Amino acid sequence: MASVYDLKPAFQNLLRPLTRALFAAGVTANQVTVAAALLSVAVGACIALFPTARWPLLVLPAFLFVRMALNAVDGLLAREHGQKSRLGAVLNEVGDVVADTALYLPFALVPGFDARLVILATLLAIITELTGLVGLQIGATRRYDGPMGKSDRAFAFGLFALLAGLGVPLAPWLTPALGLVLFLLVVTIVHRARRALAAPAHPPL
């Protein structure tokens, strides 16, 4: 299924010069992963602490792009510069879930957003990533399929934040849009599970 994640190879190509510069400066993949998670918590905290202010919502779309770049960079450092590690795998998976939760759950406090839908979307996002990891447990591969994977969620919530931050009226469209996100999250969970089950099994390493 189509997903923003499909653009990742082209995005990585643009970031390779920066990745090489960071590697030369002694920056590690794990440091980038931790930095992305900590920055996500900080941005989410701003939304939670100032739920009626527009500026945290306007900061979020730009930060989501930065977070996507950091996620790509840590992967490039790990794969192409010999920094793969078991700790890195743990930090990567846990960091993504922490970042998603920290960035999206505070929307439950923002006027105009249905808190119940936001909380449900956050829970389904966590289940989506757990379902992606199940592939590894059954001897298949880690699943990143859409249509509402990490990059797609970032696009959706970034758009919601931008429109809300610009003062666009939310009432006519926001609840149906969140409902669509929930539906696509469920589709993604089912799709990842099916793809994992259909993939050829490999013996554990």
C-alpha positions as CSV (number, residue, x, y, z in Angstrom):
1,M,0.0,0.0,0.0
2,A,1.2,3.5,-0.8
3,S,2.9,5.4,2.0
4,V,5.1,8.4,2.6
5,Y,7.7,5.9,3.7
6,D,8.2,5.0,0.0
7,L,10.0,8.3,-0.4
8,K,12.7,7.3,2.2
9,P,15.4,6.2,-0.3
10,A,15.3,9.5,-2.1
11,F,15.4,11.4,1.2
12,Q,18.4,9.3,2.4
13,N,20.3,10.2,-0.8
14,L,19.9,13.9,0.0
15,L,21.1,13.3,3.6
16,R,24.3,11.2,2.8
17,P,26.6,14.2,2.6
18,L,25.4,15.4,6.1
19,T,25.7,11.9,7.4
20,R,29.3,11.6,6.2
21,A,30.1,15.0,7.9
22,L,28.5,13.8,11.2
23,F,30.4,10.6,11.1
24,A,33.7,12.5,10.5
25,A,32.8,14.6,13.5
26,G,32.4,11.5,15.7
27,V,28.7,11.6,16.0
28,T,27.1,8.1,16.5
29,A,23.8,6.6,15.3
30,N,22.8,6.1,18.9
31,Q,23.4,9.7,19.8
32,V,21.2,10.8,16.9
33,T,18.4,8.4,17.9
34,V,18.4,9.6,21.5
35,A,18.5,13.3,20.4
36,A,15.4,12.7,18.2
37,A,13.5,11.2,21.1
38,L,14.5,13.9,23.5
39,L,13.6,16.7,21.1
40,S,10.3,15.0,20.4
41,V,9.5,15.0,24.2
42,A,10.4,18.7,24.4
43,V,8.2,19.7,21.5
44,G,5.3,17.6,22.8
45,A,5.7,19.1,26.2
46,C,5.4,22.6,24.7
47,I,2.0,21.6,23.2
48,A,0.9,20.1,26.5
49,L,2.0,23.1,28.5
50,F,0.5,25.7,26.1
51,P,-2.5,23.9,24.6
52,T,-4.2,27.1,23.6
53,A,-1.2,28.8,22.1
54,R,-0.6,28.6,18.3
55,W,3.2,28.7,18.3
56,P,3.8,25.1,19.5
57,L,1.4,23.9,16.8
58,L,3.4,25.9,14.2
59,V,6.7,24.5,15.5
60,L,5.5,20.9,15.2
61,P,5.4,20.5,11.3
62,A,8.9,21.8,11.0
63,F,10.1,19.6,13.8
64,L,8.5,16.5,12.3
65,F,10.6,17.1,9.2
66,V,13.7,17.4,11.4
67,R,12.8,14.2,13.2
68,M,12.3,12.4,9.9
69,A,15.8,13.6,8.8
70,L,17.3,12.5,12.1
71,N,15.7,9.1,11.8
72,A,17.1,8.7,8.3
73,V,20.6,9.8,9.4
74,D,20.8,7.4,12.3
75,G,19.9,4.6,9.9
76,L,22.6,5.6,7.5
77,L,25.2,5.9,10.2
78,A,24.3,2.4,11.5
79,R,24.2,0.7,8.1
80,E,26.8,2.5,6.0
81,H,29.3,3.5,8.7
82,G,29.5,0.3,10.7
83,Q,27.5,1.5,13.7
84,K,24.9,-1.3,13.9
85,S,24.4,-2.6,17.4
86,R,21.8,-4.4,19.5
87,L,21.6,-1.3,21.7
88,G,20.9,0.8,18.6
89,A,18.0,-1.5,17.6
90,V,16.5,-1.2,21.0
91,L,16.9,2.6,21.1
92,N,15.5,2.9,17.6
93,E,12.3,1.0,18.3
94,V,11.7,2.4,21.8
95,G,12.6,5.9,20.7
96,D,10.1,5.9,17.9
97,V,7.3,4.9,20.2
98,V,8.3,7.4,22.8
99,A,8.5,10.2,20.2
100,D,5.2,9.4,18.6
101,T,3.4,9.3,22.0
102,A,5.1,12.5,23.2
103,L,4.2,14.4,20.0
104,Y,0.7,13.3,19.4
105,L,-0.9,12.6,22.8
106,P,-0.8,16.3,23.8
107,F,-3.2,17.1,21.0
108,A,-5.9,15.7,23.4
109,L,-5.4,18.9,25.3
110,V,-5.7,21.3,22.3
111,P,-9.1,22.9,21.9
112,G,-11.0,21.6,18.9
113,F,-9.4,18.1,19.1
114,D,-11.5,15.2,20.3
115,A,-9.4,13.8,23.2
116,R,-10.9,10.4,22.8
117,L,-9.9,10.1,19.2
118,V,-6.4,11.5,19.8
119,I,-5.8,8.9,22.6
120,L,-7.1,6.1,20.5
121,A,-4.9,7.2,17.6
122,T,-1.9,7.2,19.9
123,L,-2.7,3.7,21.2
124,L,-3.2,2.4,17.6
125,A,0.1,3.9,16.5
126,I,1.8,2.0,19.3
127,I,0.1,-1.2,18.2
128,T,1.0,-0.5,14.6
129,E,4.7,-0.5,15.5
130,L,4.4,-3.6,17.7
131,T,2.7,-5.3,14.7
132,G,5.7,-4.3,12.6
133,L,8.0,-5.9,15.1
134,V,6.1,-9.2,15.1
135,G,7.6,-10.0,11.8
136,L,11.0,-10.4,13.4
137,Q,9.5,-12.7,16.1
138,I,8.1,-15.1,13.6
139,G,11.2,-15.2,11.4
140,A,10.1,-12.7,8.8
141,T,11.2,-9.1,8.4
142,R,10.4,-5.9,10.2
143,R,7.3,-4.4,8.5
144,Y,7.1,-0.7,7.7
145,D,4.0,-0.9,5.4
146,G,1.4,1.8,5.3
147,P,-1.0,3.3,4.7
148,M,-0.6,4.9,8.1
149,G,3.0,4.2,9.1
150,K,5.3,6.5,11.0
151,S,5.9,8.9,8.2
152,D,2.2,9.0,7.3
153,R,1.3,9.8,10.9
154,A,3.8,12.6,10.9
155,F,2.3,14.1,7.7
156,A,-1.3,13.8,9.1
157,F,-0.6,15.3,12.5
158,G,1.8,17.9,11.0
159,L,-1.0,19.0,8.7
160,F,-3.5,19.2,11.6
161,A,-1.1,21.2,13.6
162,L,-0.3,23.6,10.8
163,L,-3.9,24.3,10.0
164,A,-4.8,24.7,13.7
165,G,-1.8,26.9,14.2
166,L,-2.8,29.1,11.3
167,G,-6.3,29.5,12.8
168,V,-8.2,27.5,10.3
169,P,-11.6,26.5,11.7
170,L,-11.4,22.9,12.9
171,A,-15.1,22.0,13.5
172,P,-16.2,21.0,10.0
173,W,-13.4,18.6,9.1
174,L,-11.2,17.6,12.0
175,T,-13.2,14.9,13.6
176,P,-13.8,13.1,10.3
177,A,-10.1,13.5,9.5
178,L,-9.1,11.9,12.8
179,G,-11.7,9.1,12.1
180,L,-9.9,8.5,8.8
181,V,-6.6,8.3,10.5
182,L,-8.0,5.7,13.0
183,F,-9.4,3.7,10.1
184,L,-6.1,3.7,8.2
185,L,-4.2,2.8,11.4
186,V,-6.4,-0.3,11.7
187,V,-5.8,-1.1,8.0
188,T,-2.1,-0.7,8.6
189,I,-2.1,-3.1,11.6
190,V,-4.0,-5.8,9.6
191,H,-1.8,-5.2,6.5
192,R,1.4,-5.5,8.4
193,A,0.3,-8.7,10.1
194,R,-0.8,-10.3,6.9
195,R,2.5,-9.3,5.1
196,A,4.5,-10.7,8.0
197,L,2.6,-14.0,7.9
198,A,2.9,-14.3,4.2
199,A,6.7,-13.6,4.1
200,P,9.1,-16.5,3.9
201,A,10.2,-17.5,7.4
202,H,13.9,-17.5,8.2
203,P,15.5,-19.2,11.1
204,P,16.4,-17.0,14.1
205,L,20.0,-15.7,14.1
